[in-house]
Amino acid sequence: MAEVLLFHHALGLTEGVRAFADELRAAGHDVSTRDLYEGVTFDSLEEGVAHAESIGFEEITERGVRTADELGDRLVVAGFSLGVLPAQAIAQTRPGVAGAILYHGAVPSSTFGDAWPADVALQIHLGEDDPWVSEDLEAARALIAEASGQLLIYSTSAHLVADSSHADYDPSIVDQIRDWTLAFLARFD
């Protein structure tokens, strides 16, 4: 069983993010979700991103980082899109993190330090033609090279394919995402 801290995307802690966390729990993992928006959710990415900008990406990252303090060592952090920021920050700066899963986004390792920590496993999931991550692909490839991790690219132009409460939801892709995620988490049992 892995201890997983999962962060939501720009729409907030939606029912679809909760459902994904429940699937990981059903597979035997201890999954915590944190609400970086304090209960607010949005219907469109544009609205959610505008809300995130009004809070500030630095503040959102810090909110996420603070929530990891109460969790144990050998933690696996994960984040969808916007949630990649706190997940990646924790993975790169908190001692005891075992792994990170970045869904639909990545930023250069220099954002949170000099390089990806050698002892933190990494898996990144991106949509091949997702316009929201076109700039993230280069960062993802660099992170994967630093971490000797896995970069999984899915054939889609949608962004929130793993959120069952969003129009981008794609059950065939989420099956792949879930299978790769569970295989990654199995190494921390």
URVENLIN-V132445 format. One record per residue. RES is the residue in one small letter. SS is DSSP state (@ for helix, = for strand, . for the rest). Layout:
RES_SS / RES_SS
This chain:
m_. / a_. / e_= / v_= / l_= / l_= / f_= / h_. / h_= / a_. / l_. / g_= / l_. / t_. / e_@ / g_@ / v_@ / r_@ / a_@ / f_@ / a_@ / d_@ / e_@ / l_@ / r_@ / a_@ / a_. / g_. / h_. / d_= / v_= / s_= / t_= / r_= / d_. / l_. / y_. / e_. / g_. / v_. / t_. / f_. / d_. / s_. / l_@ / e_@ / e_@ / g_@ / v_@ / a_@ / h_@ / a_@ / e_@ / s_@ / i_@ / g_. / f_@ / e_@ / e_@ / i_@ / t_@ / e_@ / r_@ / g_@ / v_@ / r_@ / t_@ / a_@ / d_@ / e_@ / l_. / g_. / d_. / r_. / l_= / v_= / v_= / a_= / g_= / f_= / s_@ / l_@ / g_@ / v_@ / l_@ / p_@ / a_@ / q_@ / a_@ / i_@ / a_@ / q_@ / t_@ / r_. / p_. / g_. / v_= / a_= / g_= / a_= / i_= / l_= / y_= / h_. / g_. / a_. / v_. / p_. / s_@ / s_@ / t_@ / f_. / g_. / d_. / a_. / w_. / p_. / a_. / d_. / v_. / a_= / l_= / q_= / i_= / h_= / l_= / g_= / e_. / d_. / d_. / p_@ / w_@ / v_@ / s_. / e_. / d_@ / l_@ / e_@ / a_@ / a_@ / r_@ / a_@ / l_@ / i_@ / a_@ / e_@ / a_@ / s_. / g_. / q_= / l_= / l_= / i_= / y_= / s_. / t_. / s_. / a_. / h_. / l_. / v_. / a_. / d_. / s_. / s_. / h_. / a_. / d_. / y_. / d_. / p_@ / s_@ / i_@ / v_@ / d_@ / q_@ / i_@ / r_@ / d_@ / w_@ / t_@ / l_@ / a_@ / f_@ / l_@ / a_@ / r_. / f_. / d_.
